[in-house]
Amino acid sequence: MNNRLGIYFASFLVLLALASSMLFVVDQRQFGVVYALGQIKEVITQPGLNIKLPPPFQNVTYIDKRLLTLDSTDTEPMLTAEKQRVVIDWYVRWRISDPTEYIRNVGLNEAAGASQLNRVVRNAFQEEINKRTVKELLSLKREAITADVKAEVLDKVRGAKPWGIDVVDVRITRADYVDSITESVYRRMEAERKRVANELRSTGAAEGEKIRADADRQREVTIANAYRDAQKIKGEGDAEAAKIYAESFGRDPQFAQFYRSLEAYKASFSKKSDVMVLDPSSSDFFKVFRGQAGTAASAPKK
């Protein structure tokens, strides 16, 4: 009885192992490729549970069906139309569209396709960059370069032996001179910027001197005009004052003489420390103080 139970249990394990070797699941991100004695028997593109013969009659492998990215890893410089050495970094977006053609003409996994695609894309870039100048490479014509490269790569992978892949996009991420000449380019750029800066400084200094000279000229003209107008007004005022004085003094000569003497005293003794040494008895300066102003004014002239 125990032996029969052991046989049943062993048979169940064998059937379970056989069933597990015959069943396989294809993920929605993959292609399932079924091989029969080394030949492709079926390619399963839809996800789900599938059945095959147990090994070694049939085997299954999986290939990624998602959009893949290939980044450049080669740092070898390329020559432009001017024989300038530049380094290009790029990337390619691609996917496997026909697993059968891919396995027959490229390889069994994604790495094989990436390796061959890297070589084709680099050769296409080298051919296109040889036709272009550095200015075109750094300008808006970069889009035209990548479009031409994509067209060349598609022609290659869709040729007599199709690769079973589709190239979705090709882009340049960096374009630069090689390290040996990058430093000299930076030095030339720095010298050019310094030259422009010095030119702008000298132009600014000349403009500043011109503005200052014009401002000084305008200031001198303004001051001269103001001084001229002031002297004119002052002369007119002095003339008017002299006219008024003459009219006033003509009416009362004694008062005029008295007033002039007071003005002379005021001007002579403007400070407390002012001292004047004169003989009051013989000097006409203090005649007003001695009450002789009227006498002196009425005395006949000799």
TORKOL-4160 file (C-alpha; in steps of 0.2 Angstrom, whole numbers, padded with zeros to 4 digits, m for minus):
302
<pt num="1" X="0000" Y="0000" Z="0000"/>
<pt num="2" X="0014" Y="0012" Z="0004"/>
<pt num="3" X="0023" Y="0008" Z="m0012"/>
<pt num="4" X="0008" Y="0011" Z="m0022"/>
<pt num="5" X="0006" Y="0028" Z="m0013"/>
<pt num="6" X="0024" Y="0032" Z="m0017"/>
<pt num="7" X="0022" Y="0028" Z="m0035"/>
<pt num="8" X="0006" Y="0039" Z="m0036"/>
<pt num="9" X="0015" Y="0053" Z="m0028"/>
<pt num="10" X="0031" Y="0051" Z="m0039"/>
<pt num="11" X="0020" Y="0051" Z="m0055"/>
<pt num="12" X="0011" Y="0067" Z="m0049"/>
<pt num="13" X="0027" Y="0075" Z="m0047"/>
<pt num="14" X="0033" Y="0070" Z="m0065"/>
<pt num="15" X="0017" Y="0076" Z="m0072"/>
<pt num="16" X="0018" Y="0092" Z="m0063"/>
<pt num="17" X="0036" Y="0095" Z="m0069"/>
<pt num="18" X="0030" Y="0090" Z="m0087"/>
<pt num="19" X="0016" Y="0102" Z="m0086"/>
<pt num="20" X="0027" Y="0116" Z="m0079"/>
<pt num="21" X="0039" Y="0113" Z="m0094"/>
<pt num="22" X="0025" Y="0114" Z="m0106"/>
<pt num="23" X="0017" Y="0130" Z="m0100"/>
<pt num="24" X="0025" Y="0147" Z="m0101"/>
<pt num="25" X="0019" Y="0165" Z="m0099"/>
<pt num="26" X="0022" Y="0179" Z="m0111"/>
<pt num="27" X="0023" Y="0196" Z="m0103"/>
<pt num="28" X="0015" Y="0211" Z="m0112"/>
<pt num="29" X="0032" Y="0219" Z="m0113"/>
<pt num="30" X="0040" Y="0204" Z="m0123"/>
<pt num="31" X="0039" Y="0193" Z="m0138"/>
<pt num="32" X="0039" Y="0175" Z="m0135"/>
<pt num="33" X="0049" Y="0165" Z="m0147"/>
<pt num="34" X="0047" Y="0146" Z="m0148"/>
<pt num="35" X="0061" Y="0135" Z="m0155"/>
<pt num="36" X="0059" Y="0117" Z="m0161"/>
<pt num="37" X="0076" Y="0108" Z="m0163"/>
<pt num="38" X="0085" Y="0125" Z="m0165"/>
<pt num="39" X="0072" Y="0132" Z="m0178"/>
<pt num="40" X="0060" Y="0146" Z="m0175"/>
<pt num="41" X="0043" Y="0137" Z="m0174"/>
<pt num="42" X="0032" Y="0152" Z="m0168"/>
<pt num="43" X="0033" Y="0170" Z="m0162"/>
<pt num="44" X="0020" Y="0175" Z="m0149"/>
<pt num="45" X="0016" Y="0193" Z="m0149"/>
<pt num="46" X="0001" Y="0193" Z="m0137"/>
<pt num="47" X="0003" Y="0192" Z="m0118"/>
<pt num="48" X="m0004" Y="0177" Z="m0109"/>
<pt num="49" X="m0002" Y="0159" Z="m0105"/>
<pt num="50" X="0004" Y="0147" Z="m0119"/>
<pt num="51" X="0008" Y="0129" Z="m0121"/>
<pt num="52" X="0023" Y="0121" Z="m0130"/>
<pt num="53" X="0031" Y="0104" Z="m0131"/>
<pt num="54" X="0043" Y="0100" Z="m0116"/>
<pt num="55" X="0062" Y="0102" Z="m0119"/>
<pt num="56" X="0072" Y="0096" Z="m0129"/>
<pt num="57" X="0058" Y="0096" Z="m0142"/>
<pt num="58" X="0054" Y="0114" Z="m0140"/>
<pt num="59" X="0061" Y="0129" Z="m0130"/>
<pt num="60" X="0056" Y="0147" Z="m0128"/>
<pt num="61" X="0066" Y="0163" Z="m0127"/>
<pt num="62" X="0060" Y="0181" Z="m0124"/>
<pt num="63" X="0064" Y="0197" Z="m0133"/>
<pt num="64" X="0060" Y="0215" Z="m0127"/>
<pt num="65" X="0047" Y="0223" Z="m0137"/>
<pt num="66" X="0048" Y="0240" Z="m0129"/>
<pt num="67" X="0056" Y="0256" Z="m0135"/>
<pt num="68" X="0074" Y="0255" Z="m0132"/>
<pt num="69" X="0088" Y="0268" Z="m0130"/>
<pt num="70" X="0105" Y="0267" Z="m0137"/>
<pt num="71" X="0118" Y="0280" Z="m0131"/>
<pt num="72" X="0134" Y="0283" Z="m0140"/>
<pt num="73" X="0149" Y="0276" Z="m0130"/>
<pt num="74" X="0163" Y="0280" Z="m0143"/>
<pt num="75" X="0174" Y="0295" Z="m0140"/>
<pt num="76" X="0183" Y="0294" Z="m0156"/>
<pt num="77" X="0183" Y="0312" Z="m0164"/>
<pt num="78" X="0176" Y="0315" Z="m0181"/>
<pt num="79" X="0182" Y="0327" Z="m0195"/>
<pt num="80" X="0171" Y="0341" Z="m0202"/>
<pt num="81" X="0172" Y="0348" Z="m0219"/>
<pt num="82" X="0185" Y="0361" Z="m0213"/>
<pt num="83" X="0195" Y="0346" Z="m0206"/>
<pt num="84" X="0191" Y="0351" Z="m0188"/>
<pt num="85" X="0191" Y="0337" Z="m0175"/>
<pt num="86" X="0175" Y="0336" Z="m0165"/>
<pt num="87" X="0167" Y="0324" Z="m0153"/>
<pt num="88" X="0148" Y="0320" Z="m0155"/>
<pt num="89" X="0137" Y="0312" Z="m0142"/>
<pt num="90" X="0121" Y="0305" Z="m0148"/>
<pt num="91" X="0107" Y="0293" Z="m0144"/>
<pt num="92" X="0095" Y="0282" Z="m0154"/>
<pt num="93" X="0077" Y="0277" Z="m0149"/>
<pt num="94" X="0073" Y="0260" Z="m0157"/>
<pt num="95" X="0062" Y="0244" Z="m0155"/>
<pt num="96" X="0061" Y="0226" Z="m0162"/>
<pt num="97" X="0047" Y="0225" Z="m0174"/>
<pt num="98" X="0050" Y="0208" Z="m0182"/>
<pt num="99" X="0057" Y="0195" Z="m0170"/>
<pt num="100" X="0060" Y="0182" Z="m0183"/>
<pt num="101" X="0070" Y="0194" Z="m0195"/>
<pt num="102" X="0079" Y="0200" Z="m0180"/>
<pt num="103" X="0084" Y="0183" Z="m0174"/>
<pt num="104" X="0089" Y="0177" Z="m0191"/>
<pt num="105" X="0099" Y="0193" Z="m0196"/>
<pt num="106" X="0105" Y="0201" Z="m0180"/>
<pt num="107" X="0105" Y="0190" Z="m0165"/>
<pt num="108" X="0096" Y="0182" Z="m0150"/>
<pt num="109" X="0095" Y="0197" Z="m0138"/>
<pt num="110" X="0094" Y="0215" Z="m0138"/>
<pt num="111" X="0113" Y="0218" Z="m0135"/>
<pt num="112" X="0117" Y="0210" Z="m0152"/>
<pt num="113" X="0106" Y="0223" Z="m0160"/>
<pt num="114" X="0112" Y="0238" Z="m0150"/>
<pt num="115" X="0130" Y="0233" Z="m0154"/>
<pt num="116" X="0127" Y="0232" Z="m0173"/>
<pt num="117" X="0116" Y="0248" Z="m0173"/>
<pt num="118" X="0129" Y="0258" Z="m0164"/>
<pt num="119" X="0142" Y="0254" Z="m0178"/>
<pt num="120" X="0129" Y="0259" Z="m0191"/>
<pt num="121" X="0124" Y="0275" Z="m0183"/>
<pt num="122" X="0142" Y="0280" Z="m0180"/>
<pt num="123" X="0146" Y="0277" Z="m0198"/>
<pt num="124" X="0131" Y="0287" Z="m0204"/>
<pt num="125" X="0136" Y="0302" Z="m0192"/>
<pt num="126" X="0154" Y="0301" Z="m0199"/>
<pt num="127" X="0148" Y="0302" Z="m0217"/>
<pt num="128" X="0136" Y="0317" Z="m0213"/>
<pt num="129" X="0148" Y="0327" Z="m0202"/>
<pt num="130" X="0161" Y="0326" Z="m0216"/>
<pt num="131" X="0150" Y="0336" Z="m0227"/>
<pt num="132" X="0146" Y="0349" Z="m0214"/>
<pt num="133" X="0155" Y="0363" Z="m0206"/>
<pt num="134" X="0156" Y="0366" Z="m0187"/>
<pt num="135" X="0145" Y="0381" Z="m0189"/>
<pt num="136" X="0132" Y="0370" Z="m0197"/>
<pt num="137" X="0134" Y="0357" Z="m0184"/>
<pt num="138" X="0131" Y="0370" Z="m0170"/>
<pt num="139" X="0116" Y="0379" Z="m0179"/>
<pt num="140" X="0099" Y="0375" Z="m0183"/>
<pt num="141" X="0105" Y="0363" Z="m0197"/>
<pt num="142" X="0108" Y="0350" Z="m0183"/>
<pt num="143" X="0090" Y="0344" Z="m0186"/>
<pt num="144" X="0094" Y="0341" Z="m0204"/>
<pt num="145" X="0110" Y="0331" Z="m0200"/>
<pt num="146" X="0100" Y="0320" Z="m0188"/>
<pt num="147" X="0086" Y="0318" Z="m0201"/>
<pt num="148" X="0099" Y="0312" Z="m0214"/>
<pt num="149" X="0107" Y="0300" Z="m0202"/>
<pt num="150" X="0090" Y="0293" Z="m0197"/>
<pt num="151" X="0086" Y="0290" Z="m0216"/>
<pt num="152" X="0103" Y="0282" Z="m0219"/>
<pt num="153" X="0101" Y="0270" Z="m0204"/>
<pt num="154" X="0084" Y="0265" Z="m0209"/>
<pt num="155" X="0090" Y="0261" Z="m0227"/>
<pt num="156" X="0103" Y="0250" Z="m0219"/>
<pt num="157" X="0092" Y="0241" Z="m0207"/>
<pt num="158" X="0078" Y="0239" Z="m0221"/>
<pt num="159" X="0090" Y="0233" Z="m0234"/>
<pt num="160" X="0092" Y="0216" Z="m0243"/>
<pt num="161" X="0093" Y="0207" Z="m0226"/>
<pt num="162" X="0081" Y="0217" Z="m0214"/>
<pt num="163" X="0085" Y="0218" Z="m0196"/>
<pt num="164" X="0067" Y="0217" Z="m0190"/>
<pt num="165" X="0069" Y="0234" Z="m0181"/>
<pt num="166" X="0062" Y="0251" Z="m0182"/>
<pt num="167" X="0072" Y="0267" Z="m0178"/>
<pt num="168" X="0061" Y="0280" Z="m0171"/>
<pt num="169" X="0072" Y="0294" Z="m0167"/>
<pt num="170" X="0090" Y="0300" Z="m0168"/>
<pt num="171" X="0097" Y="0315" Z="m0158"/>
<pt num="172" X="0113" Y="0324" Z="m0155"/>
<pt num="173" X="0116" Y="0328" Z="m0137"/>
<pt num="174" X="0133" Y="0336" Z="m0138"/>
<pt num="175" X="0145" Y="0343" Z="m0151"/>
<pt num="176" X="0161" Y="0349" Z="m0145"/>
<pt num="177" X="0179" Y="0351" Z="m0150"/>
<pt num="178" X="0192" Y="0338" Z="m0145"/>
<pt num="179" X="0201" Y="0342" Z="m0128"/>
<pt num="180" X="0217" Y="0346" Z="m0137"/>
<pt num="181" X="0210" Y="0362" Z="m0146"/>
<pt num="182" X="0195" Y="0366" Z="m0134"/>
<pt num="183" X="0207" Y="0376" Z="m0123"/>
<pt num="184" X="0214" Y="0386" Z="m0137"/>
<pt num="185" X="0196" Y="0390" Z="m0143"/>
<pt num="186" X="0192" Y="0396" Z="m0126"/>
<pt num="187" X="0207" Y="0407" Z="m0126"/>
<pt num="188" X="0202" Y="0414" Z="m0142"/>
<pt num="189" X="0185" Y="0417" Z="m0136"/>
<pt num="190" X="0191" Y="0425" Z="m0120"/>
<pt num="191" X="0203" Y="0437" Z="m0130"/>
<pt num="192" X="0189" Y="0442" Z="m0142"/>
<pt num="193" X="0177" Y="0446" Z="m0127"/>
<pt num="194" X="0191" Y="0456" Z="m0119"/>
<pt num="195" X="0194" Y="0465" Z="m0136"/>
<pt num="196" X="0175" Y="0469" Z="m0137"/>
<pt num="197" X="0175" Y="0475" Z="m0119"/>
<pt num="198" X="0190" Y="0486" Z="m0121"/>
<pt num="199" X="0182" Y="0494" Z="m0136"/>
<pt num="200" X="0166" Y="0497" Z="m0127"/>
<pt num="201" X="0175" Y="0505" Z="m0113"/>
<pt num="202" X="0185" Y="0516" Z="m0124"/>
<pt num="203" X="0169" Y="0521" Z="m0133"/>
<pt num="204" X="0161" Y="0524" Z="m0117"/>
<pt num="205" X="0175" Y="0535" Z="m0111"/>
<pt num="206" X="0175" Y="0545" Z="m0127"/>
<pt num="207" X="0157" Y="0548" Z="m0125"/>
<pt num="208" X="0159" Y="0553" Z="m0107"/>
<pt num="209" X="0172" Y="0565" Z="m0111"/>
<pt num="210" X="0161" Y="0572" Z="m0125"/>
<pt num="211" X="0146" Y="0574" Z="m0113"/>
<pt num="212" X="0157" Y="0582" Z="m0100"/>
<pt num="213" X="0164" Y="0594" Z="m0112"/>
<pt num="214" X="0147" Y="0599" Z="m0119"/>
<pt num="215" X="0141" Y="0601" Z="m0101"/>
<pt num="216" X="0156" Y="0612" Z="m0096"/>
<pt num="217" X="0153" Y="0623" Z="m0112"/>
<pt num="218" X="0134" Y="0625" Z="m0108"/>
<pt num="219" X="0139" Y="0630" Z="m0090"/>
<pt num="220" X="0151" Y="0643" Z="m0096"/>
<pt num="221" X="0138" Y="0650" Z="m0109"/>
<pt num="222" X="0125" Y="0650" Z="m0095"/>
<pt num="223" X="0136" Y="0659" Z="m0083"/>
<pt num="224" X="0142" Y="0671" Z="m0096"/>
<pt num="225" X="0124" Y="0675" Z="m0101"/>
<pt num="226" X="0119" Y="0677" Z="m0083"/>
<pt num="227" X="0134" Y="0688" Z="m0079"/>
<pt num="228" X="0130" Y="0699" Z="m0094"/>
<pt num="229" X="0111" Y="0700" Z="m0089"/>
<pt num="230" X="0116" Y="0704" Z="m0071"/>
<pt num="231" X="0129" Y="0718" Z="m0077"/>
<pt num="232" X="0115" Y="0725" Z="m0088"/>
<pt num="233" X="0103" Y="0725" Z="m0074"/>
<pt num="234" X="0116" Y="0732" Z="m0062"/>
<pt num="235" X="0120" Y="0746" Z="m0074"/>
<pt num="236" X="0102" Y="0751" Z="m0077"/>
<pt num="237" X="0100" Y="0751" Z="m0058"/>
<pt num="238" X="0115" Y="0762" Z="m0055"/>
<pt num="239" X="0110" Y="0774" Z="m0069"/>
<pt num="240" X="0092" Y="0775" Z="m0061"/>
<pt num="241" X="0100" Y="0777" Z="m0044"/>
<pt num="242" X="0112" Y="0791" Z="m0050"/>
<pt num="243" X="0097" Y="0799" Z="m0058"/>
<pt num="244" X="0087" Y="0799" Z="m0042"/>
<pt num="245" X="0102" Y="0805" Z="m0032"/>
<pt num="246" X="0105" Y="0819" Z="m0044"/>
<pt num="247" X="0087" Y="0824" Z="m0044"/>
<pt num="248" X="0086" Y="0823" Z="m0025"/>
<pt num="249" X="0103" Y="0832" Z="m0022"/>
<pt num="250" X="0098" Y="0846" Z="m0034"/>
<pt num="251" X="0083" Y="0850" Z="m0023"/>
<pt num="252" X="0093" Y="0852" Z="m0007"/>
<pt num="253" X="0112" Y="0853" Z="m0009"/>
<pt num="254" X="0115" Y="0855" Z="0010"/>
<pt num="255" X="0105" Y="0839" Z="0014"/>
<pt num="256" X="0114" Y="0830" Z="0000"/>
<pt num="257" X="0131" Y="0835" Z="0007"/>
<pt num="258" X="0125" Y="0830" Z="0025"/>
<pt num="259" X="0119" Y="0813" Z="0018"/>
<pt num="260" X="0135" Y="0810" Z="0009"/>
<pt num="261" X="0146" Y="0814" Z="0024"/>
<pt num="262" X="0135" Y="0801" Z="0035"/>
<pt num="263" X="0138" Y="0788" Z="0021"/>
<pt num="264" X="0157" Y="0792" Z="0022"/>
<pt num="265" X="0157" Y="0790" Z="0041"/>
<pt num="266" X="0148" Y="0774" Z="0040"/>
<pt num="267" X="0160" Y="0767" Z="0028"/>
<pt num="268" X="0175" Y="0773" Z="0037"/>
<pt num="269" X="0169" Y="0766" Z="0054"/>
<pt num="270" X="0161" Y="0750" Z="0050"/>
<pt num="271" X="0170" Y="0741" Z="0064"/>
<pt num="272" X="0173" Y="0745" Z="0082"/>
<pt num="273" X="0192" Y="0743" Z="0080"/>
<pt num="274" X="0193" Y="0756" Z="0065"/>
<pt num="275" X="0204" Y="0771" Z="0070"/>
<pt num="276" X="0207" Y="0787" Z="0060"/>
<pt num="277" X="0220" Y="0800" Z="0065"/>
<pt num="278" X="0215" Y="0817" Z="0058"/>
<pt num="279" X="0215" Y="0835" Z="0065"/>
<pt num="280" X="0197" Y="0839" Z="0067"/>
<pt num="281" X="0200" Y="0858" Z="0067"/>
<pt num="282" X="0209" Y="0858" Z="0050"/>
<pt num="283" X="0200" Y="0843" Z="0041"/>
<pt num="284" X="0185" Y="0845" Z="0031"/>
<pt num="285" X="0180" Y="0827" Z="0035"/>
<pt num="286" X="0173" Y="0831" Z="0051"/>
<pt num="287" X="0165" Y="0848" Z="0045"/>
<pt num="288" X="0147" Y="0841" Z="0048"/>
<pt num="289" X="0152" Y="0836" Z="0066"/>
<pt num="290" X="0158" Y="0854" Z="0069"/>
<pt num="291" X="0142" Y="0861" Z="0061"/>
<pt num="292" X="0151" Y="0869" Z="0047"/>
<pt num="293" X="0142" Y="0860" Z="0033"/>
<pt num="294" X="0131" Y="0874" Z="0029"/>
<pt num="295" X="0145" Y="0887" Z="0030"/>
<pt num="296" X="0156" Y="0876" Z="0018"/>
<pt num="297" X="0141" Y="0874" Z="0006"/>
<pt num="298" X="0137" Y="0893" Z="0006"/>
<pt num="299" X="0155" Y="0899" Z="0005"/>
<pt num="300" X="0160" Y="0906" Z="m0012"/>
<pt num="301" X="0173" Y="0896" Z="m0022"/>
<pt num="302" X="0190" Y="0904" Z="m0025"/>
